[in-house]
Amino acid sequence: MYSFLQNIAKVFYEKEKDNLRQLVFVFPNRRAGIFFRHYLARYSKTPVFSPQIQTISELFESLSPYAQADRIDLIMRLFEIYRKNVREDEEFDDFVYWGQILLSDFSEVDQQLVDARSLYANLRDQRDIDRLFAATTEEEKQQSIAIFFRGFQKEHQNEYRERFHNIWSRLFPIYKELREQLASDGLAYSGMLQRYVVEKWNEGMLQENKTFVFVGFNALTEVERRLFTILKVAGKADFYWDYGSSFLTDNQNRASFFAEENLRLFPSHYEIDNGTSTNQLPAVSLIKAQGGVGQAQALFKTLDKCAEQDWTRTGVILADETLISPVLNAIPPKISAVNVTMGLAFTLTPVFSLLTYLKQLEQMQAVRSGETVFYYKPVVGILKHQYIRDVVDEQVLQALQQQIQKDNLIYVPEAMLTGNDVLSLVFSTSPTTKDLLERVRLLLLSLSDTEAYR
């Protein structure tokens, strides 16, 4: 059985072998393009010119006069505009979370070609609000409001709710000023860049006479739908949809919501065998496991039982991003390489936990009888930390922990913890913030060479 991308590669190699360099294959993400190139190379027995392969974001950027603005630059620009329009005394640390939400909202507004002025109109008039919810019961109103604010951090819901109401009427000036400022510098955020392409479209944007082949899309944004239509009318586009299963074309299944419209509006030039039986149900096995570690262990056993195969066709999907570390550690040795396509929050990394202990160490130190002492909890946490155990002899760490426990120490003397170069670096004082940052930098450099202090 061939995969969807394999069949696309096979058909285009057979039908367009001598014309591949005139094609641009566009995918929703970079991963799909990498696998498509891999499959195309399999079918090619002789050297051929490779087609151009892009993500949809890269295509929009290539058609736009604007460059994609850096995320940090966007946050800093938005912060200054926000302070000018809303609160001059706003602290950057307090704004970052809120600013990320604003940027995402602005980008989605542009991707869906929404009239921003109307969207951000002042809804303080109670009659407008009543008209908005006219067809709903009081319970449904409360549910709608609760769903909206569910995305905010629970401990700050009341604060964010109040701030949201306070700035709602000022969002359009902020949105407008940000766009104008970016445009004057030749920059744009993703939604702004994409909106410009479809609203200011002209044939001159296509610098080369190429055909665009869009592969594997599903829920299209308005700018994507508009671009697809423009290129289709110009005779410069072809479309292929991964709708091989009957479950994706069943009108009773919500997963098929976009399938019928996409197939009707954007048909394929070549017939593609999706390689799936429309009546065949997938085989499902349920494995009992307790906790994240138990799930990782179950994964190890499952993969270890599998015969040697092409592991590029095996995927592990996580319902909880916190499982990424135990899952990566549970990959059997026979699998030499993995492709991780999800992000990992810095707060979930061992580096973050070590830095947290260092912060607590600084906050909980004291001077007694002229000697610096550290509160025992962060001390023990550091001695047990996996990175410290990688570079300090285990017997040294065990001896220190046993001594702390034996003497029932609440505060541990600095002199007791300086028998090793790494420990001396960790358990020392920093008179200034600059000294602390330099100490952290040196520590991380030391930990990067796990053999340095064996």
C-alpha positions as CSV (number, residue, x, y, z in Angstrom):
1,M,0.0,0.0,0.0
2,Y,1.4,3.4,-1.0
3,S,0.9,6.5,1.0
4,F,-0.8,9.6,-0.4
5,L,2.6,11.4,-0.9
6,Q,4.1,8.4,-2.5
7,N,1.2,8.3,-5.0
8,I,1.6,12.0,-5.8
9,A,5.3,11.5,-6.4
10,K,4.7,8.4,-8.6
11,V,2.1,10.1,-10.8
12,F,4.0,13.3,-11.3
13,Y,7.2,11.4,-12.1
14,E,5.4,9.3,-14.7
15,K,3.4,12.2,-16.2
16,E,5.6,15.2,-15.8
17,K,9.1,13.7,-15.7
18,D,10.5,16.1,-18.3
19,N,8.6,19.1,-16.9
20,L,9.2,18.9,-13.2
21,R,11.4,22.0,-13.0
22,Q,8.4,24.0,-14.2
23,L,6.3,22.9,-11.2
24,V,6.1,24.3,-7.7
25,F,4.8,21.8,-5.1
26,V,3.2,23.6,-2.2
27,F,2.5,21.8,1.1
28,P,0.9,22.9,4.4
29,N,4.2,22.3,6.3
30,R,7.8,21.6,5.7
31,R,7.7,18.0,6.9
32,A,5.3,16.9,4.0
33,G,7.7,18.5,1.5
34,I,10.7,16.6,2.9
35,F,8.9,13.3,2.5
36,F,7.6,14.1,-0.9
37,R,11.2,14.9,-2.1
38,H,12.3,11.6,-0.6
39,Y,9.6,9.6,-2.4
40,L,10.3,11.4,-5.7
41,A,14.0,10.5,-5.5
42,R,13.0,6.9,-5.1
43,Y,11.2,6.8,-8.4
44,S,13.9,8.7,-10.3
45,K,16.3,6.2,-11.9
46,T,18.2,8.8,-13.7
47,P,19.2,12.4,-12.8
48,V,16.3,14.9,-13.2
49,F,15.8,18.5,-12.3
50,S,14.0,18.6,-8.9
51,P,10.8,20.7,-8.7
52,Q,10.6,23.6,-6.4
53,I,9.1,22.7,-3.0
54,Q,7.6,25.3,-0.7
55,T,5.3,25.6,2.3
56,I,2.2,27.8,1.9
57,S,3.8,30.4,4.1
58,E,6.9,30.5,1.9
59,L,4.8,30.9,-1.2
60,F,3.0,33.9,0.2
61,E,6.2,35.4,1.3
62,S,7.7,34.9,-2.2
63,L,4.7,36.7,-3.7
64,S,4.8,39.6,-1.3
65,P,7.0,42.7,-1.3
66,Y,7.2,42.4,2.5
67,A,9.5,40.3,4.6
68,Q,8.3,38.2,7.5
69,A,9.0,40.2,10.7
70,D,10.7,38.5,13.6
71,R,8.4,37.5,16.4
72,I,10.5,39.4,19.1
73,D,10.5,42.5,16.9
74,L,6.7,42.2,16.5
75,I,6.2,42.0,20.3
76,M,8.5,45.0,21.0
77,R,6.7,47.1,18.3
78,L,3.3,46.1,19.6
79,F,4.4,46.9,23.2
80,E,5.3,50.4,22.4
81,I,2.1,51.0,20.4
82,Y,0.0,49.5,23.3
83,R,1.7,51.7,25.9
84,K,0.9,54.8,23.7
85,N,-2.7,53.8,23.2
86,V,-3.7,52.1,26.4
87,R,-1.3,52.2,29.4
88,E,1.9,54.1,29.6
89,D,3.0,52.4,32.8
90,E,2.6,48.9,31.4
91,E,5.5,46.6,32.2
92,F,6.9,44.5,29.4
93,D,6.8,41.3,31.5
94,D,3.1,41.8,32.2
95,F,2.5,42.5,28.5
96,V,4.2,39.6,26.8
97,Y,1.4,37.0,27.4
98,W,-1.3,39.5,26.3
99,G,0.8,40.6,23.4
100,Q,1.1,37.1,22.0
101,I,-2.7,36.8,22.0
102,L,-3.1,40.1,20.2
103,L,-0.6,39.2,17.5
104,S,-2.3,35.8,17.0
105,D,-5.7,37.6,16.7
106,F,-4.4,40.2,14.3
107,S,-2.9,37.5,12.1
108,E,-6.2,35.5,12.1
109,V,-8.2,38.6,11.3
110,D,-6.1,39.1,8.2
111,Q,-6.0,35.5,7.2
112,Q,-9.8,35.4,7.2
113,L,-10.1,38.7,5.4
114,V,-12.2,40.2,8.2
115,D,-13.1,43.9,8.3
116,A,-11.0,44.8,11.3
117,R,-12.8,48.2,11.9
118,S,-16.1,46.5,12.2
119,L,-14.8,43.6,14.3
120,Y,-13.1,45.9,16.9
121,A,-16.0,48.3,17.0
122,N,-17.1,49.5,20.5
123,L,-19.7,47.1,21.9
124,R,-20.1,48.8,25.2
125,D,-23.7,49.7,24.2
126,Q,-25.8,47.1,26.1
127,R,-28.3,47.0,23.3
128,D,-25.6,45.8,20.8
129,I,-24.6,43.1,23.3
130,D,-28.3,42.0,23.8
131,R,-28.8,41.9,20.0
132,L,-25.6,39.8,19.7
133,F,-27.1,37.2,22.1
134,A,-30.7,37.7,21.2
135,A,-31.3,34.1,20.2
136,T,-29.6,32.6,23.2
137,T,-30.7,31.7,26.7
138,E,-29.0,33.2,29.8
139,E,-27.2,29.8,30.3
140,E,-26.0,29.8,26.7
141,K,-24.7,33.4,27.1
142,Q,-22.6,32.4,30.1
143,Q,-21.3,29.3,28.3
144,S,-20.2,31.4,25.4
145,I,-18.4,33.9,27.6
146,A,-16.8,31.1,29.6
147,I,-15.6,29.4,26.4
148,F,-14.1,32.7,25.2
149,F,-12.1,33.2,28.4
150,R,-11.1,29.6,28.7
151,G,-7.9,30.3,26.7
152,F,-6.6,32.6,29.4
153,Q,-4.5,31.3,32.3
154,K,-6.9,30.4,35.1
155,E,-5.0,32.3,37.8
156,H,-5.3,35.5,35.8
157,Q,-8.8,35.2,34.3
158,N,-10.3,38.1,36.2
159,E,-7.4,40.4,35.4
160,Y,-7.4,39.5,31.7
161,R,-11.2,39.7,31.5
162,E,-11.1,43.3,32.9
163,R,-8.2,44.3,30.6
164,F,-10.0,42.8,27.6
165,H,-13.1,45.0,28.2
166,N,-10.9,48.1,28.9
167,I,-9.0,47.9,25.6
168,W,-11.6,46.4,23.2
169,S,-12.5,49.8,21.8
170,R,-8.8,50.6,21.2
171,L,-7.8,47.5,19.4
172,F,-8.5,48.8,15.9
173,P,-6.1,51.8,16.3
174,I,-3.5,49.5,17.7
175,Y,-4.0,47.0,14.8
176,K,-3.9,49.9,12.2
177,E,-0.8,51.5,13.7
178,L,1.1,48.2,13.9
179,R,0.3,47.5,10.2
180,E,1.3,51.0,9.1
181,Q,4.6,50.9,11.0
182,L,5.5,47.5,9.7
183,A,4.6,48.4,6.1
184,S,6.8,51.5,6.2
185,D,9.8,49.2,7.2
186,G,9.0,46.6,4.5
187,L,7.9,44.1,7.1
188,A,4.7,42.2,8.0
189,Y,3.4,39.5,10.2
190,S,2.1,36.4,8.5
191,G,-1.6,37.3,8.2
192,M,-0.8,40.8,7.0
193,L,1.6,39.5,4.4
194,Q,-0.9,37.0,3.1
195,R,-3.7,39.5,3.0
196,Y,-1.7,41.9,0.9
197,V,-1.0,39.2,-1.7
198,V,-4.6,38.4,-2.4
199,E,-6.0,41.9,-2.1
200,K,-3.3,43.5,-4.2
201,W,-2.9,40.7,-6.6
202,N,-1.5,41.3,-10.1
203,E,0.1,39.1,-12.7
204,G,3.5,40.7,-12.0
205,M,3.7,38.9,-8.7
206,L,4.4,35.7,-10.7
207,Q,7.9,36.3,-11.9
208,E,8.2,32.9,-13.5
209,N,5.9,30.9,-15.7
210,K,5.3,28.0,-13.4
211,T,2.4,25.8,-12.3
212,F,1.6,25.5,-8.6
213,V,0.6,22.1,-7.3
214,F,-1.1,22.3,-3.9
215,V,-1.0,19.1,-2.0
216,G,-2.6,17.9,1.3
217,F,-4.6,20.9,2.4
218,N,-7.9,20.7,4.2
219,A,-9.4,23.6,6.3
220,L,-8.5,26.6,4.1
221,T,-8.2,30.1,5.4
222,E,-9.9,32.8,3.4
223,V,-6.6,34.1,2.0
224,E,-5.7,30.5,0.9
225,R,-9.0,30.0,-0.7
226,R,-8.6,33.4,-2.6
227,L,-5.1,32.5,-3.7
228,F,-6.2,29.1,-4.9
229,T,-9.0,30.6,-6.9
230,I,-6.8,33.3,-8.5
231,L,-4.2,30.7,-9.6
232,K,-6.9,28.3,-10.8
233,V,-8.6,30.9,-13.0
234,A,-5.1,31.8,-14.4
235,G,-4.6,28.2,-15.3
236,K,-1.5,28.0,-13.1
237,A,-2.7,25.6,-10.3
238,D,-3.5,22.0,-9.6
239,F,-4.9,20.5,-6.4
240,Y,-4.6,17.2,-4.6
241,W,-6.6,16.3,-1.5
242,D,-5.9,13.4,0.9
243,Y,-9.5,12.3,1.1
244,G,-9.1,8.6,0.4
245,S,-11.1,7.3,3.3
246,S,-14.9,7.2,3.2
247,F,-14.9,8.7,6.7
248,L,-13.6,12.0,5.3
249,T,-16.4,12.2,2.6
250,D,-19.3,11.0,4.8
251,N,-21.7,13.9,5.2
252,Q,-22.6,12.6,8.7
253,N,-19.0,13.0,9.8
254,R,-17.9,16.5,10.9
255,A,-14.4,15.6,9.7
256,S,-15.8,15.8,6.1
257,F,-16.9,19.5,6.5
258,F,-14.4,20.9,4.1
259,A,-13.9,17.9,1.8
260,E,-17.0,18.3,-0.5
261,E,-16.4,22.0,-1.1
262,N,-12.6,21.6,-1.7
263,L,-13.1,18.8,-4.2
264,R,-15.8,20.8,-6.1
265,L,-14.0,24.1,-6.2
266,F,-10.4,22.8,-6.7
267,P,-10.4,19.6,-8.7
268,S,-7.3,17.5,-9.5
269,H,-5.9,17.3,-13.0
270,Y,-4.6,13.7,-12.6
271,E,-6.4,10.9,-10.9
272,I,-4.6,9.8,-7.7
273,D,-5.1,6.4,-6.1
274,N,-5.1,7.2,-2.4
275,G,-4.1,3.6,-1.6
276,T,-6.8,3.1,1.0
277,S,-9.8,0.9,1.1
278,T,-12.9,3.0,1.8
279,N,-14.5,0.2,3.7
280,Q,-11.5,-1.0,5.7
281,L,-11.5,-0.1,9.4
282,P,-8.2,0.5,11.1
283,A,-6.9,-2.0,13.6
284,V,-6.9,-0.5,17.1
285,S,-5.2,-1.9,20.3
286,L,-5.7,-0.5,23.7
287,I,-2.9,-0.8,26.2
288,K,-3.3,-0.2,29.9
289,A,-0.7,2.2,31.4
290,Q,-0.6,4.4,34.4
291,G,1.0,7.8,34.2
292,G,3.3,9.4,31.7
293,V,6.2,7.0,32.6
294,G,4.0,4.0,32.2
295,Q,2.9,5.2,28.8
296,A,6.5,5.7,27.7
297,Q,7.4,2.2,28.9
298,A,4.4,0.8,27.0
299,L,5.6,2.6,23.9
300,F,9.1,1.1,24.2
301,K,7.7,-2.4,24.4
302,T,5.4,-1.8,21.5
303,L,8.1,-0.5,19.2
304,D,10.6,-3.0,20.4
305,K,8.3,-5.9,19.3
306,C,8.0,-4.4,15.8
307,A,10.1,-6.0,13.1
308,E,12.7,-3.9,11.3
309,Q,10.9,-1.7,8.9
310,D,10.8,1.7,7.2
311,W,10.3,3.8,10.4
312,T,9.4,6.9,8.3
313,R,5.9,5.4,8.1
314,T,5.5,5.1,11.9
315,G,4.2,8.0,13.9
316,V,3.8,8.6,17.6
317,I,1.1,11.1,18.5
318,L,1.1,12.6,22.0
319,A,-2.0,13.9,23.7
320,D,0.1,15.7,26.3
321,E,3.3,17.7,25.3
322,T,4.8,17.0,28.8
323,L,5.3,13.4,27.6
324,I,7.9,14.3,24.9
325,S,10.9,13.8,27.2
326,P,10.0,10.4,28.6
327,V,8.9,9.3,25.1
328,L,12.2,10.3,23.5
329,N,14.0,8.4,26.2
330,A,11.8,5.4,25.5
331,I,12.7,5.0,21.8
332,P,14.4,1.6,21.3
333,P,18.1,1.6,20.2
334,K,17.3,-0.1,16.9
335,I,15.6,3.2,15.8
336,S,18.6,5.3,15.0
337,A,16.8,8.6,14.2
338,V,13.5,10.3,14.9
339,N,11.9,13.4,13.5
340,V,10.3,15.5,16.2
341,T,7.6,17.8,14.8
342,M,6.3,19.3,18.0
343,G,7.7,22.1,20.2
344,L,8.9,21.6,23.7
345,A,8.2,24.3,26.2
346,F,11.3,25.6,27.9
347,T,9.6,25.1,31.3
348,L,9.5,21.4,30.7
349,T,13.3,21.0,30.1
350,P,15.9,19.9,32.6
351,V,17.7,23.2,32.0
352,F,14.7,25.2,33.3
353,S,14.5,23.1,36.5
354,L,18.2,23.6,37.1
355,L,17.9,27.3,36.6
356,T,14.9,27.3,39.0
357,Y,17.0,25.6,41.7
358,L,19.8,28.2,41.1
359,K,17.2,31.0,41.5
360,Q,16.0,29.5,44.8
361,L,19.6,29.1,45.9
362,E,20.2,32.8,45.5
363,Q,16.9,33.7,47.2
364,M,17.3,31.4,50.2
365,Q,21.0,31.9,51.1
366,A,22.1,33.6,54.3
367,V,25.2,34.6,56.2
368,R,25.7,33.0,59.6
369,S,28.8,33.6,61.8
370,G,30.5,35.1,58.7
371,E,29.9,32.1,56.5
372,T,27.5,31.7,53.6
373,V,24.9,29.0,54.0
374,F,22.2,27.7,51.6
375,Y,18.7,26.4,52.3
376,Y,18.7,22.6,52.0
377,K,15.8,22.1,49.6
378,P,17.4,23.7,46.5
379,V,20.7,22.2,47.5
380,V,19.3,18.7,47.5
381,G,17.4,19.3,44.3
382,I,20.6,20.4,42.5
383,L,22.6,17.4,43.9
384,K,19.9,15.0,42.5
385,H,19.6,16.9,39.1
386,Q,20.3,14.8,36.1
387,Y,22.7,17.3,34.5
388,I,24.8,17.6,37.7
389,R,24.9,13.8,38.0
390,D,26.3,13.7,34.4
391,V,29.4,15.7,35.4
392,V,30.0,15.0,39.1
393,D,30.9,11.6,40.5
394,E,27.9,9.8,41.9
395,Q,29.7,8.8,45.1
396,V,30.4,12.5,45.8
397,L,26.8,13.5,45.4
398,Q,25.5,10.6,47.5
399,A,28.0,11.4,50.3
400,L,26.8,15.0,50.4
401,Q,23.1,14.1,50.5
402,Q,23.7,11.5,53.3
403,Q,25.7,14.1,55.3
404,I,22.9,16.7,55.0
405,Q,20.4,14.1,56.1
406,K,22.5,12.7,58.9
407,D,23.3,16.1,60.4
408,N,19.6,17.2,59.8
409,L,20.9,20.4,58.2
410,I,18.4,23.1,57.4
411,Y,21.1,25.4,56.1
412,V,24.1,23.9,54.3
413,P,27.5,25.6,54.7
414,E,29.1,26.8,51.4
415,A,32.4,25.2,52.4
416,M,30.8,21.7,52.6
417,L,29.8,22.0,48.9
418,T,33.0,23.1,47.2
419,G,35.0,19.9,46.8
420,N,34.4,19.8,43.0
421,D,34.9,22.4,40.3
422,V,31.3,22.2,39.1
423,L,29.9,22.2,42.6
424,S,32.1,25.2,43.5
425,L,30.6,27.0,40.5
426,V,27.1,26.2,41.5
427,F,27.3,26.8,45.2
428,S,28.9,30.2,45.3
429,T,27.6,33.7,45.8
430,S,27.0,36.4,43.1
431,P,27.2,40.0,44.4
432,T,25.5,41.5,41.3
433,T,23.1,40.3,38.7
434,K,25.9,40.5,36.1
435,D,28.0,38.1,38.2
436,L,25.0,35.7,38.5
437,L,24.5,35.7,34.8
438,E,28.1,35.1,34.1
439,R,28.1,32.2,36.6
440,V,25.1,30.6,34.9
441,R,26.8,31.0,31.5
442,L,30.0,29.3,32.8
443,L,27.9,26.5,34.4
444,L,26.0,25.8,31.2
445,L,29.2,25.7,29.2
446,S,30.7,23.3,31.7
447,L,27.6,21.0,31.5
448,S,27.8,21.0,27.7
449,D,31.0,18.9,28.0
450,T,29.8,15.9,30.1
451,E,33.3,14.4,30.2
452,A,35.0,17.5,31.5
453,Y,34.7,16.8,35.2
454,R,34.6,13.0,35.3
